[in-house]
Amino acid sequence: MPASDAMTVDTELDATGLNCPMPLLKAKQALNRMQLGETLRVRATDPGSERDFEVFARQSGHELLSATRDDDVFVYLLRKTT
């Protein structure tokens, strides 16, 4: 589910090099500081983050706009909805 290149990203989070559960924990902390409707881009290298972010979005109610992979880096785009 690729996102448009024109999409505004309000907050960037570099979680590369961090292992589970840190990318998701850092993303949760960032979302807690954001306003409704804002968008967070997370970059992570932990392969387990793919499943983690999908489950987190379903359970938290935040919208996972895209989940892509660029070589060994996973890139997630989330919209704060709760």
PDB file as gemmi writes it, atoms N, CA and C in Angstrom:
CRYST1    1.000    1.000    1.000  90.00  90.00  90.00 P 1                      
ATOM      1  N   MET A   1       0.822  -1.184   0.000  1.00  0.00           N  
ATOM      2  CA  MET A   1       0.000   0.000   0.000  1.00  0.00           C  
ATOM      3  C   MET A   1       0.866   1.247   0.000  1.00  0.00           C  
ATOM      4  N   PRO A   2       1.405   1.625  -1.156  1.00  0.00           N  
ATOM      5  CA  PRO A   2       2.283   2.789  -1.233  1.00  0.00           C  
ATOM      6  C   PRO A   2       1.516   4.080  -1.027  1.00  0.00           C  
ATOM      7  N   ALA A   3       2.192   5.029  -0.404  1.00  0.00           N  
ATOM      8  CA  ALA A   3       1.591   6.342  -0.177  1.00  0.00           C  
ATOM      9  C   ALA A   3       2.087   7.308  -1.245  1.00  0.00           C  
ATOM     10  N   SER A   4       1.335   8.320  -1.472  1.00  0.00           N  
ATOM     11  CA  SER A   4       1.708   9.330  -2.449  1.00  0.00           C  
ATOM     12  C   SER A   4       2.970  10.057  -2.009  1.00  0.00           C  
ATOM     13  N   ASP A   5       3.841  10.371  -2.976  1.00  0.00           N  
ATOM     14  CA  ASP A   5       5.054  11.117  -2.672  1.00  0.00           C  
ATOM     15  C   ASP A   5       4.731  12.519  -2.172  1.00  0.00           C  
ATOM     16  N   ALA A   6       3.535  13.017  -2.527  1.00  0.00           N  
ATOM     17  CA  ALA A   6       3.152  14.364  -2.149  1.00  0.00           C  
ATOM     18  C   ALA A   6       2.601  14.429  -0.725  1.00  0.00           C  
ATOM     19  N   MET A   7       2.475  13.290  -0.055  1.00  0.00           N  
ATOM     20  CA  MET A   7       1.909  13.275   1.284  1.00  0.00           C  
ATOM     21  C   MET A   7       2.825  14.022   2.258  1.00  0.00           C  
ATOM     22  N   THR A   8       2.226  14.826   3.101  1.00  0.00           N  
ATOM     23  CA  THR A   8       2.974  15.556   4.115  1.00  0.00           C  
ATOM     24  C   THR A   8       3.304  14.633   5.276  1.00  0.00           C  
ATOM     25  N   VAL A   9       4.557  14.637   5.667  1.00  0.00           N  
ATOM     26  CA  VAL A   9       4.992  13.880   6.836  1.00  0.00           C  
ATOM     27  C   VAL A   9       5.297  14.895   7.923  1.00  0.00           C  
ATOM     28  N   ASP A  10       4.606  14.767   9.050  1.00  0.00           N  
ATOM     29  CA  ASP A  10       4.766  15.732  10.137  1.00  0.00           C  
ATOM     30  C   ASP A  10       5.939  15.391  11.048  1.00  0.00           C  
ATOM     31  N   THR A  11       6.195  14.102  11.229  1.00  0.00           N  
ATOM     32  CA  THR A  11       7.266  13.662  12.126  1.00  0.00           C  
ATOM     33  C   THR A  11       8.003  12.498  11.483  1.00  0.00           C  
ATOM     34  N   GLU A  12       9.332  12.531  11.593  1.00  0.00           N  
ATOM     35  CA  GLU A  12      10.187  11.446  11.098  1.00  0.00           C  
ATOM     36  C   GLU A  12      10.801  10.744  12.304  1.00  0.00           C  
ATOM     37  N   LEU A  13      10.862   9.424  12.241  1.00  0.00           N  
ATOM     38  CA  LEU A  13      11.475   8.644  13.307  1.00  0.00           C  
ATOM     39  C   LEU A  13      12.443   7.658  12.683  1.00  0.00           C  
ATOM     40  N   ASP A  14      13.705   7.761  13.063  1.00  0.00           N  
ATOM     41  CA  ASP A  14      14.721   6.829  12.581  1.00  0.00           C  
ATOM     42  C   ASP A  14      14.944   5.776  13.659  1.00  0.00           C  
ATOM     43  N   ALA A  15      14.408   4.588  13.420  1.00  0.00           N  
ATOM     44  CA  ALA A  15      14.562   3.483  14.373  1.00  0.00           C  
ATOM     45  C   ALA A  15      15.485   2.411  13.794  1.00  0.00           C  
ATOM     46  N   THR A  16      16.302   2.793  12.807  1.00  0.00           N  
ATOM     47  CA  THR A  16      17.220   1.830  12.217  1.00  0.00           C  
ATOM     48  C   THR A  16      18.243   1.402  13.271  1.00  0.00           C  
ATOM     49  N   GLY A  17      18.576   0.126  13.247  1.00  0.00           N  
ATOM     50  CA  GLY A  17      19.534  -0.413  14.201  1.00  0.00           C  
ATOM     51  C   GLY A  17      18.920  -0.850  15.517  1.00  0.00           C  
ATOM     52  N   LEU A  18      17.644  -0.539  15.731  1.00  0.00           N  
ATOM     53  CA  LEU A  18      16.972  -0.927  16.970  1.00  0.00           C  
ATOM     54  C   LEU A  18      16.246  -2.255  16.766  1.00  0.00           C  
ATOM     55  N   ASN A  19      16.283  -3.099  17.768  1.00  0.00           N  
ATOM     56  CA  ASN A  19      15.593  -4.390  17.712  1.00  0.00           C  
ATOM     57  C   ASN A  19      14.271  -4.314  18.458  1.00  0.00           C  
ATOM     58  N   CYS A  20      13.386  -5.256  18.134  1.00  0.00           N  
ATOM     59  CA  CYS A  20      12.084  -5.392  18.762  1.00  0.00           C  
ATOM     60  C   CYS A  20      12.244  -5.404  20.285  1.00  0.00           C  
ATOM     61  N   PRO A  21      11.440  -4.669  20.998  1.00  0.00           N  
ATOM     62  CA  PRO A  21      10.243  -3.910  20.594  1.00  0.00           C  
ATOM     63  C   PRO A  21      10.499  -2.423  20.403  1.00  0.00           C  
ATOM     64  N   MET A  22      11.768  -2.018  20.336  1.00  0.00           N  
ATOM     65  CA  MET A  22      12.086  -0.589  20.349  1.00  0.00           C  
ATOM     66  C   MET A  22      11.514   0.220  19.180  1.00  0.00           C  
ATOM     67  N   PRO A  23      11.526  -0.250  17.921  1.00  0.00           N  
ATOM     68  CA  PRO A  23      10.936   0.584  16.865  1.00  0.00           C  
ATOM     69  C   PRO A  23       9.470   0.910  17.136  1.00  0.00           C  
ATOM     70  N   LEU A  24       8.717  -0.076  17.576  1.00  0.00           N  
ATOM     71  CA  LEU A  24       7.303   0.148  17.860  1.00  0.00           C  
ATOM     72  C   LEU A  24       7.123   1.043  19.089  1.00  0.00           C  
ATOM     73  N   LEU A  25       7.919   0.828  20.115  1.00  0.00           N  
ATOM     74  CA  LEU A  25       7.835   1.659  21.319  1.00  0.00           C  
ATOM     75  C   LEU A  25       8.135   3.116  20.992  1.00  0.00           C  
ATOM     76  N   LYS A  26       9.173   3.350  20.210  1.00  0.00           N  
ATOM     77  CA  LYS A  26       9.525   4.726  19.824  1.00  0.00           C  
ATOM     78  C   LYS A  26       8.420   5.341  18.966  1.00  0.00           C  
ATOM     79  N   ALA A  27       7.803   4.539  18.105  1.00  0.00           N  
ATOM     80  CA  ALA A  27       6.703   5.035  17.280  1.00  0.00           C  
ATOM     81  C   ALA A  27       5.506   5.407  18.150  1.00  0.00           C  
ATOM     82  N   LYS A  28       5.188   4.573  19.122  1.00  0.00           N  
ATOM     83  CA  LYS A  28       4.076   4.878  20.037  1.00  0.00           C  
ATOM     84  C   LYS A  28       4.333   6.188  20.764  1.00  0.00           C  
ATOM     85  N   GLN A  29       5.569   6.376  21.249  1.00  0.00           N  
ATOM     86  CA  GLN A  29       5.912   7.610  21.961  1.00  0.00           C  
ATOM     87  C   GLN A  29       5.771   8.821  21.047  1.00  0.00           C  
ATOM     88  N   ALA A  30       6.219   8.685  19.801  1.00  0.00           N  
ATOM     89  CA  ALA A  30       6.110   9.792  18.854  1.00  0.00           C  
ATOM     90  C   ALA A  30       4.649  10.110  18.569  1.00  0.00           C  
ATOM     91  N   LEU A  31       3.825   9.086  18.351  1.00  0.00           N  
ATOM     92  CA  LEU A  31       2.404   9.309  18.085  1.00  0.00           C  
ATOM     93  C   LEU A  31       1.719   9.985  19.268  1.00  0.00           C  
ATOM     94  N   ASN A  32       2.116   9.644  20.473  1.00  0.00           N  
ATOM     95  CA  ASN A  32       1.527  10.265  21.666  1.00  0.00           C  
ATOM     96  C   ASN A  32       1.780  11.765  21.716  1.00  0.00           C  
ATOM     97  N   ARG A  33       2.863  12.219  21.106  1.00  0.00           N  
ATOM     98  CA  ARG A  33       3.206  13.650  21.104  1.00  0.00           C  
ATOM     99  C   ARG A  33       2.581  14.399  19.925  1.00  0.00           C  
ATOM    100  N   MET A  34       1.945  13.673  19.013  1.00  0.00           N  
ATOM    101  CA  MET A  34       1.418  14.270  17.797  1.00  0.00           C  
ATOM    102  C   MET A  34      -0.062  14.628  17.928  1.00  0.00           C  
ATOM    103  N   GLN A  35      -0.524  15.472  17.020  1.00  0.00           N  
ATOM    104  CA  GLN A  35      -1.923  15.880  16.973  1.00  0.00           C  
ATOM    105  C   GLN A  35      -2.702  14.929  16.056  1.00  0.00           C  
ATOM    106  N   LEU A  36      -4.009  14.832  16.271  1.00  0.00           N  
ATOM    107  CA  LEU A  36      -4.867  14.015  15.402  1.00  0.00           C  
ATOM    108  C   LEU A  36      -4.676  14.410  13.946  1.00  0.00           C  
ATOM    109  N   GLY A  37      -4.593  13.425  13.077  1.00  0.00           N  
ATOM    110  CA  GLY A  37      -4.467  13.669  11.650  1.00  0.00           C  
ATOM    111  C   GLY A  37      -3.045  13.833  11.160  1.00  0.00           C  
ATOM    112  N   GLU A  38      -2.095  13.995  12.074  1.00  0.00           N  
ATOM    113  CA  GLU A  38      -0.701  14.137  11.649  1.00  0.00           C  
ATOM    114  C   GLU A  38      -0.139  12.783  11.221  1.00  0.00           C  
ATOM    115  N   THR A  39       0.934  12.849  10.435  1.00  0.00           N  
ATOM    116  CA  THR A  39       1.522  11.656   9.842  1.00  0.00           C  
ATOM    117  C   THR A  39       2.943  11.440  10.345  1.00  0.00           C  
ATOM    118  N   LEU A  40       3.232  10.186  10.657  1.00  0.00           N  
ATOM    119  CA  LEU A  40       4.544   9.769  11.165  1.00  0.00           C  
ATOM    120  C   LEU A  40       5.183   8.814  10.170  1.00  0.00           C  
ATOM    121  N   ARG A  41       6.449   9.089   9.799  1.00  0.00           N  
ATOM    122  CA  ARG A  41       7.212   8.157   8.968  1.00  0.00           C  
ATOM    123  C   ARG A  41       8.271   7.508   9.863  1.00  0.00           C  
ATOM    124  N   VAL A  42       8.270   6.180   9.873  1.00  0.00           N  
ATOM    125  CA  VAL A  42       9.230   5.415  10.678  1.00  0.00           C  
ATOM    126  C   VAL A  42      10.113   4.611   9.742  1.00  0.00           C  
ATOM    127  N   ARG A  43      11.416   4.678   9.974  1.00  0.00           N  
ATOM    128  CA  ARG A  43      12.381   3.849   9.253  1.00  0.00           C  
ATOM    129  C   ARG A  43      12.961   2.864  10.262  1.00  0.00           C  
ATOM    130  N   ALA A  44      12.920   1.571   9.925  1.00  0.00           N  
ATOM    131  CA  ALA A  44      13.387   0.525  10.837  1.00  0.00           C  
ATOM    132  C   ALA A  44      14.114  -0.559  10.043  1.00  0.00           C  
ATOM    133  N   THR A  45      15.017  -1.265  10.721  1.00  0.00           N  
ATOM    134  CA  THR A  45      15.742  -2.360  10.082  1.00  0.00           C  
ATOM    135  C   THR A  45      15.374  -3.711  10.672  1.00  0.00           C  
ATOM    136  N   ASP A  46      14.566  -3.730  11.702  1.00  0.00           N  
ATOM    137  CA  ASP A  46      14.156  -4.982  12.347  1.00  0.00           C  
ATOM    138  C   ASP A  46      13.092  -5.667  11.494  1.00  0.00           C  
ATOM    139  N   PRO A  47      13.388  -6.877  10.954  1.00  0.00           N  
ATOM    140  CA  PRO A  47      12.406  -7.564  10.109  1.00  0.00           C  
ATOM    141  C   PRO A  47      11.086  -7.844  10.829  1.00  0.00           C  
ATOM    142  N   GLY A  48      11.113  -8.014  12.137  1.00  0.00           N  
ATOM    143  CA  GLY A  48       9.890  -8.257  12.897  1.00  0.00           C  
ATOM    144  C   GLY A  48       8.969  -7.054  12.941  1.00  0.00           C  
ATOM    145  N   SER A  49       9.494  -5.896  12.572  1.00  0.00           N  
ATOM    146  CA  SER A  49       8.671  -4.683  12.626  1.00  0.00           C  
ATOM    147  C   SER A  49       7.525  -4.732  11.621  1.00  0.00           C  
ATOM    148  N   GLU A  50       7.663  -5.497  10.543  1.00  0.00           N  
ATOM    149  CA  GLU A  50       6.572  -5.597   9.560  1.00  0.00           C  
ATOM    150  C   GLU A  50       5.286  -6.065  10.238  1.00  0.00           C  
ATOM    151  N   ARG A  51       5.363  -7.169  10.921  1.00  0.00           N  
ATOM    152  CA  ARG A  51       4.195  -7.715  11.627  1.00  0.00           C  
ATOM    153  C   ARG A  51       3.777  -6.781  12.759  1.00  0.00           C  
ATOM    154  N   ASP A  52       4.763  -6.273  13.502  1.00  0.00           N  
ATOM    155  CA  ASP A  52       4.465  -5.421  14.655  1.00  0.00           C  
ATOM    156  C   ASP A  52       3.645  -4.193  14.274  1.00  0.00           C  
ATOM    157  N   PHE A  53       4.029  -3.515  13.195  1.00  0.00           N  
ATOM    158  CA  PHE A  53       3.327  -2.287  12.819  1.00  0.00           C  
ATOM    159  C   PHE A  53       1.934  -2.572  12.279  1.00  0.00           C  
ATOM    160  N   GLU A  54       1.766  -3.692  11.561  1.00  0.00           N  
ATOM    161  CA  GLU A  54       0.429  -4.050  11.077  1.00  0.00           C  
ATOM    162  C   GLU A  54      -0.512  -4.323  12.249  1.00  0.00           C  
ATOM    163  N   VAL A  55      -0.042  -5.113  13.212  1.00  0.00           N  
ATOM    164  CA  VAL A  55      -0.864  -5.446  14.382  1.00  0.00           C  
ATOM    165  C   VAL A  55      -1.134  -4.195  15.217  1.00  0.00           C  
ATOM    166  N   PHE A  56      -0.108  -3.381  15.414  1.00  0.00           N  
ATOM    167  CA  PHE A  56      -0.265  -2.154  16.201  1.00  0.00           C  
ATOM    168  C   PHE A  56      -1.334  -1.247  15.587  1.00  0.00           C  
ATOM    169  N   ALA A  57      -1.297  -1.072  14.278  1.00  0.00           N  
ATOM    170  CA  ALA A  57      -2.273  -0.193  13.626  1.00  0.00           C  
ATOM    171  C   ALA A  57      -3.690  -0.731  13.823  1.00  0.00           C  
ATOM    172  N   ARG A  58      -3.861  -2.042  13.660  1.00  0.00           N  
ATOM    173  CA  ARG A  58      -5.193  -2.641  13.859  1.00  0.00           C  
ATOM    174  C   ARG A  58      -5.672  -2.453  15.290  1.00  0.00           C  
ATOM    175  N   GLN A  59      -4.802  -2.691  16.248  1.00  0.00           N  
ATOM    176  CA  GLN A  59      -5.214  -2.653  17.658  1.00  0.00           C  
ATOM    177  C   GLN A  59      -5.354  -1.237  18.202  1.00  0.00           C  
ATOM    178  N   SER A  60      -4.547  -0.306  17.715  1.00  0.00           N  
ATOM    179  CA  SER A  60      -4.544   1.048  18.268  1.00  0.00           C  
ATOM    180  C   SER A  60      -5.559   1.962  17.589  1.00  0.00           C  
ATOM    181  N   GLY A  61      -5.956   1.599  16.368  1.00  0.00           N  
ATOM    182  CA  GLY A  61      -6.862   2.452  15.624  1.00  0.00           C  
ATOM    183  C   GLY A  61      -6.145   3.466  14.752  1.00  0.00           C  
ATOM    184  N   HIS A  62      -4.815   3.571  14.851  1.00  0.00           N  
ATOM    185  CA  HIS A  62      -4.069   4.459  13.957  1.00  0.00           C  
ATOM    186  C   HIS A  62      -4.070   3.833  12.570  1.00  0.00           C  
ATOM    187  N   GLU A  63      -3.948   4.671  11.559  1.00  0.00           N  
ATOM    188  CA  GLU A  63      -4.031   4.206  10.171  1.00  0.00           C  
ATOM    189  C   GLU A  63      -2.632   3.960   9.608  1.00  0.00           C  
ATOM    190  N   LEU A  64      -2.361   2.733   9.185  1.00  0.00           N  
ATOM    191  CA  LEU A  64      -1.103   2.400   8.513  1.00  0.00           C  
ATOM    192  C   LEU A  64      -1.305   2.726   7.035  1.00  0.00           C  
ATOM    193  N   LEU A  65      -0.754   3.854   6.610  1.00  0.00           N  
ATOM    194  CA  LEU A  65      -0.960   4.329   5.243  1.00  0.00           C  
ATOM    195  C   LEU A  65      -0.102   3.556   4.248  1.00  0.00           C  
ATOM    196  N   SER A  66       1.103   3.184   4.665  1.00  0.00           N  
ATOM    197  CA  SER A  66       1.960   2.402   3.788  1.00  0.00           C  
ATOM    198  C   SER A  66       3.003   1.663   4.609  1.00  0.00           C  
ATOM    199  N   ALA A  67       3.441   0.554   4.042  1.00  0.00           N  
ATOM    200  CA  ALA A  67       4.522  -0.244   4.619  1.00  0.00           C  
ATOM    201  C   ALA A  67       5.350  -0.716   3.430  1.00  0.00           C  
ATOM    202  N   THR A  68       6.533  -0.135   3.269  1.00  0.00           N  
ATOM    203  CA  THR A  68       7.380  -0.457   2.129  1.00  0.00           C  
ATOM    204  C   THR A  68       8.756  -0.879   2.617  1.00  0.00           C  
ATOM    205  N   ARG A  69       9.526  -1.412   1.676  1.00  0.00           N  
ATOM    206  CA  ARG A  69      10.877  -1.851   2.021  1.00  0.00           C  
ATOM    207  C   ARG A  69      11.838  -1.297   0.978  1.00  0.00           C  
ATOM    208  N   ASP A  70      12.925  -0.713   1.455  1.00  0.00           N  
ATOM    209  CA  ASP A  70      13.977  -0.181   0.601  1.00  0.00           C  
ATOM    210  C   ASP A  70      15.269  -0.874   1.009  1.00  0.00           C  
ATOM    211  N   ASP A  71      15.623  -1.953   0.293  1.00  0.00           N  
ATOM    212  CA  ASP A  71      16.743  -2.828   0.665  1.00  0.00           C  
ATOM    213  C   ASP A  71      16.482  -3.415   2.049  1.00  0.00           C  
ATOM    214  N   ASP A  72      17.312  -3.081   3.029  1.00  0.00           N  
ATOM    215  CA  ASP A  72      17.155  -3.635   4.377  1.00  0.00           C  
ATOM    216  C   ASP A  72      16.401  -2.690   5.313  1.00  0.00           C  
ATOM    217  N   VAL A  73      15.823  -1.622   4.782  1.00  0.00           N  
ATOM    218  CA  VAL A  73      15.121  -0.644   5.612  1.00  0.00           C  
ATOM    219  C   VAL A  73      13.628  -0.711   5.323  1.00  0.00           C  
ATOM    220  N   PHE A  74      12.860  -0.892   6.384  1.00  0.00           N  
ATOM    221  CA  PHE A  74      11.404  -0.893   6.308  1.00  0.00           C  
ATOM    222  C   PHE A  74      10.930   0.527   6.604  1.00  0.00           C  
ATOM    223  N   VAL A  75       9.980   1.002   5.805  1.00  0.00           N  
ATOM    224  CA  VAL A  75       9.471   2.365   5.978  1.00  0.00           C  
ATOM    225  C   VAL A  75       7.960   2.294   6.176  1.00  0.00           C  
ATOM    226  N   TYR A  76       7.505   2.860   7.292  1.00  0.00           N  
ATOM    227  CA  TYR A  76       6.083   2.841   7.643  1.00  0.00           C  
ATOM    228  C   TYR A  76       5.580   4.274   7.704  1.00  0.00           C  
ATOM    229  N   LEU A  77       4.387   4.466   7.197  1.00  0.00           N  
ATOM    230  CA  LEU A  77       3.739   5.757   7.264  1.00  0.00           C  
ATOM    231  C   LEU A  77       2.422   5.558   8.011  1.00  0.00           C  
ATOM    232  N   LEU A  78       2.307   6.217   9.150  1.00  0.00           N  
ATOM    233  CA  LEU A  78       1.120   6.086  10.000  1.00  0.00           C  
ATOM    234  C   LEU A  78       0.451   7.439  10.189  1.00  0.00           C  
ATOM    235  N   ARG A  79      -0.878   7.421  10.244  1.00  0.00           N  
ATOM    236  CA  ARG A  79      -1.641   8.637  10.551  1.00  0.00           C  
ATOM    237  C   ARG A  79      -2.265   8.460  11.930  1.00  0.00           C  
ATOM    238  N   LYS A  80      -2.063   9.464  12.775  1.00  0.00           N  
ATOM    239  CA  LYS A  80      -2.664   9.426  14.106  1.00  0.00           C  
ATOM    240  C   LYS A  80      -4.161   9.664  13.988  1.00  0.00           C  
ATOM    241  N   THR A  81      -4.941   8.703  14.457  1.00  0.00           N  
ATOM    242  CA  THR A  81      -6.394   8.816  14.338  1.00  0.00           C  
ATOM    243  C   THR A  81      -7.109   8.714  15.681  1.00  0.00           C  
ATOM    244  N   THR A  82      -6.369   8.439  16.742  1.00  0.00           N  
ATOM    245  CA  THR A  82      -7.016   8.332  18.057  1.00  0.00           C  
ATOM    246  C   THR A  82      -6.287   9.196  19.059  1.00  0.00           C  
TER     247      THR A  82                                                      
END                                                                             
